[in-house]
Amino acid sequence: MTLEDFLKAEKISSIYSYLETRSSNSRVEFGWVIAKAIDINEPIVVSYPSRSKYINDIDKEWSKEEGKNATSLSDNERYFNALTGYSASQFIDIWSDNIDSFSDIWREKNPNARDEEEEFLLDLARLIVNGKRFTKFGRVFKIINADLEK
């Protein structure tokens, strides 16, 4: 299957890739950028609008405009580590039974964090480690090509 065939079959509207750039000797900036390709022979995380009736209007509109996206599972692992300082499995081991304590730490470091961001991080960690699909902020996140080796 070609990349074009894959994108068409999965109805993917955008591909994102994780990017880190060093802005100084002591500062690294990171995040997601639009990409032109993705390795379709590896597990891929797709996200798409949720159809839940309980999504707020802002999330619903943004999610609808964003469409269905694809990112590599390995890029999600790198992003998670850069964002939290933990591997996904470490995060689960340390914080899954104590997310409120993590929330206190997270809010202190990130005062502008969105409500439920800590739960999103825990859900993302579980997706990365266990392939557990989840819905948050008007988006469904799941892994496809999961039968492939990581």
Secondary structure, DSSP 8 states (H G I E B T S, - for coil): --HHHHHHHHT--EEEEEEEEEEETTEEEEEEEEES---TTS-EEEEEE---TTS-HHHHHHHHHH--EEEEHHHHHHHHHHHHSS-HHHHHHHHTT-HHHHHHHHHHH-TT--TTHHHHHHHHHHHHHH---EEETTEEEEEESTTS--
